[in-house]
Amino acid sequence: MDLHHTMEHERHNIKHEVNILVKAYKEHIDMLKNRIYDEEKNENSTIWIPLLSDGFYVD
């Protein structure tokens, strides 16, 4: 194996590892975005519950 071939092989391995990391981070970011969206959706849907339970009526 010559030096050029070794460097190309190492570069290929590094690119592959970086792609794996990018994909993993993207999946994690998407999961966090979905969790935030779900929490915000749940907060907005339950915001009226305390008002109604205090005996106040919305006309």
C-alpha positions in Angstrom: 0.0 0.0 0.0 1.4 3.4 -0.9 1.0 6.6 1.1 -1.6 8.1 -1.3 -3.8 5.0 -1.0 -3.5 5.0 2.8 -4.5 8.7 3.0 -7.5 8.1 0.7 -8.6 5.2 2.9 -8.2 7.2 6.1 -10.1 10.1 4.5 -12.9 7.7 3.5 -13.1 6.3 7.0 -13.2 9.8 8.5 -16.0 10.9 6.1 -18.0 7.7 7.0 -17.6 8.4 10.8 -18.6 12.0 10.4 -21.7 11.0 8.4 -22.7 8.5 11.1 -22.3 11.3 13.8 -24.3 13.8 11.7 -27.1 11.3 11.2 -27.2 10.5 14.9 -27.2 14.1 15.9 -29.9 14.9 13.4 -32.1 12.1 14.7 -31.6 13.4 18.3 -32.4 17.0 17.3 -35.6 15.8 15.6 -36.6 13.8 18.7 -36.0 16.9 20.9 -38.0 19.1 18.5 -40.9 16.7 18.6 -40.7 16.5 22.4 -40.8 20.3 22.6 -43.7 20.5 20.1 -45.7 17.8 22.1 -45.1 19.7 25.4 -46.2 23.0 23.9 -49.3 21.4 22.4 -50.2 19.8 25.8 -49.6 23.1 27.6 -51.9 25.0 25.2 -54.6 22.4 25.5 -54.6 22.4 29.3 -54.4 26.1 29.9 -58.1 26.5 30.5 -58.5 23.7 33.0 -57.4 25.7 36.1 -59.7 28.6 35.1 -62.7 26.3 34.8 -62.0 24.4 38.0 -61.9 27.7 40.0 -65.6 28.3 39.2 -65.2 30.9 36.6 -67.3 30.6 33.5 -66.3 31.8 30.1 -69.2 33.5 28.2 
